[in-house]
Amino acid sequence: MQLLFHFLARCGIIKKITKENICSAEFNDLPGWMSLMRLVIDGYPVMDESDYAKEISKAIEEKRALVLKEGNFLIGAMTFSYYTSSIEFLGIHPQYRNQGIQKLFLEVLLEKYLPGQEISMTTYRDGDKADTGHRKLLKEL
């Protein structure tokens, strides 16, 4: 089954995307988060939506979920762990992938939430045919 892809109409709320536009997620962001997750599912091939929704709700409650929005649309989202200093999820809307947003999320994480920590993230193994470029992108960060 192929998932439906919706292009975002730029609403012009954010003139230039900066790390100041990244903020803590709130529970009303959950529907948009789930929609974004479906667009970036290629980076997370074993995703279970019901379990994932519970984990995102927990992350929002624990203040370890970040979002970047333009109007009501989620451009990007991240969850992380204070305990392991790791990124658990980092998803950027496909229309925005080549704008350095992943780096902005990482900067916010290092400056505000996990200062002085070495950050890790699990991704595809080198040469995995299922990888559509996520490993390379993460290594560049």
C-alpha positions as CSV (number, residue, x, y, z in Angstrom):
1,M,0.0,0.0,0.0
2,Q,1.3,3.4,-0.9
3,L,0.7,6.2,1.6
4,L,-1.0,9.5,0.5
5,F,1.4,12.4,0.2
6,H,0.1,16.0,0.8
7,F,2.1,19.0,-0.2
8,L,2.1,21.9,2.2
9,A,1.0,25.3,1.0
10,R,3.4,27.7,2.4
11,C,1.3,30.0,4.6
12,G,4.1,32.5,5.1
13,I,4.0,32.5,8.9
14,I,7.7,31.7,9.2
15,K,9.7,33.9,6.9
16,K,13.0,32.2,7.7
17,I,13.2,29.0,9.6
18,T,15.5,29.3,12.6
19,K,16.1,27.3,15.8
20,E,14.0,29.8,17.7
21,N,10.9,28.4,15.8
22,I,11.5,25.0,17.5
23,C,9.4,24.6,20.7
24,S,8.1,21.9,23.0
25,A,5.3,19.8,21.7
26,E,1.9,20.0,23.2
27,F,-0.9,17.3,23.2
28,N,-2.8,19.2,20.5
29,D,0.2,18.6,18.2
30,L,-0.4,14.8,18.3
31,P,-2.6,14.5,15.2
32,G,-0.2,16.6,13.1
33,W,2.7,14.5,14.5
34,M,1.1,11.3,13.5
35,S,0.5,12.7,10.0
36,L,4.1,13.7,9.7
37,M,5.2,10.3,10.9
38,R,3.3,8.7,8.1
39,L,5.3,10.9,5.6
40,V,8.7,9.9,7.0
41,I,7.9,6.2,7.7
42,D,10.7,5.2,5.3
43,G,13.1,6.1,8.1
44,Y,11.3,3.9,10.6
45,P,10.3,0.7,8.9
46,V,8.9,-1.2,11.9
47,M,6.6,1.6,13.2
48,D,3.5,0.5,15.1
49,E,1.1,3.5,15.1
50,S,-0.8,2.8,18.3
51,D,2.3,2.1,20.3
52,Y,4.0,5.1,18.7
53,A,1.1,7.4,19.7
54,K,1.4,6.3,23.3
55,E,5.2,6.9,23.3
56,I,4.7,10.4,21.8
57,S,2.1,11.3,24.4
58,K,4.6,10.2,27.1
59,A,7.4,12.2,25.5
60,I,5.1,15.3,25.3
61,E,4.2,14.9,29.0
62,E,7.9,14.5,30.0
63,K,8.9,17.6,27.9
64,R,11.2,15.6,25.6
65,A,9.3,16.2,22.4
66,L,10.0,19.1,20.1
67,V,8.2,20.5,17.1
68,L,8.7,23.0,14.3
69,K,5.4,24.3,12.9
70,E,4.2,26.6,10.2
71,G,0.7,27.5,11.1
72,N,-1.1,24.3,11.9
73,F,1.3,22.1,9.9
74,L,4.2,20.2,11.5
75,I,7.3,20.7,9.5
76,G,9.5,18.7,11.8
77,A,9.4,16.7,15.1
78,M,11.9,15.2,17.5
79,T,11.8,13.1,20.6
80,F,14.8,12.4,22.7
81,S,15.9,10.7,25.9
82,Y,17.5,12.6,28.8
83,Y,18.6,9.2,30.2
84,T,20.5,7.9,27.2
85,S,21.3,11.3,25.5
86,S,19.8,9.9,22.3
87,I,17.4,11.0,19.6
88,E,14.5,8.6,19.5
89,F,12.7,10.1,16.5
90,L,13.6,12.9,14.1
91,G,11.2,13.5,11.2
92,I,11.2,16.4,8.7
93,H,8.4,16.9,6.2
94,P,9.8,15.8,2.8
95,Q,9.2,19.3,1.3
96,Y,11.6,20.7,3.9
97,R,14.3,18.0,4.1
98,N,17.1,19.8,2.3
99,Q,16.8,23.1,4.3
100,G,19.1,22.2,7.2
101,I,16.2,21.7,9.7
102,Q,17.7,18.5,11.1
103,K,20.7,20.5,12.1
104,L,18.5,23.1,13.8
105,F,16.9,20.4,15.9
106,L,20.2,19.0,16.8
107,E,21.5,22.5,17.8
108,V,18.4,23.1,20.0
109,L,18.9,19.7,21.6
110,L,22.5,20.4,22.4
111,E,22.1,24.0,23.6
112,K,18.9,23.7,25.6
113,Y,18.1,20.2,26.6
114,L,21.3,18.1,26.6
115,P,24.1,20.6,26.8
116,G,27.6,19.1,26.9
117,Q,26.3,15.6,26.1
118,E,27.4,13.3,23.3
119,I,24.2,12.5,21.3
120,S,23.5,9.2,19.6
121,M,20.8,7.9,17.2
122,T,20.2,4.5,15.8
123,T,19.7,4.2,12.1
124,Y,20.2,1.9,9.2
125,R,23.4,-0.2,8.8
126,D,25.8,0.8,6.1
127,G,24.7,-0.6,2.8
128,D,21.2,-1.5,3.9
129,K,19.0,-1.5,0.7
130,A,16.0,-0.2,2.7
131,D,17.8,3.1,3.5
132,T,16.6,5.9,1.3
133,G,19.4,8.3,2.4
134,H,18.7,8.7,6.1
135,R,22.1,7.2,7.3
136,K,24.1,9.6,5.1
137,L,22.0,12.6,6.3
138,L,22.5,11.7,9.9
139,K,26.2,11.1,9.5
140,E,26.6,14.6,7.9
141,L,25.1,16.1,11.1
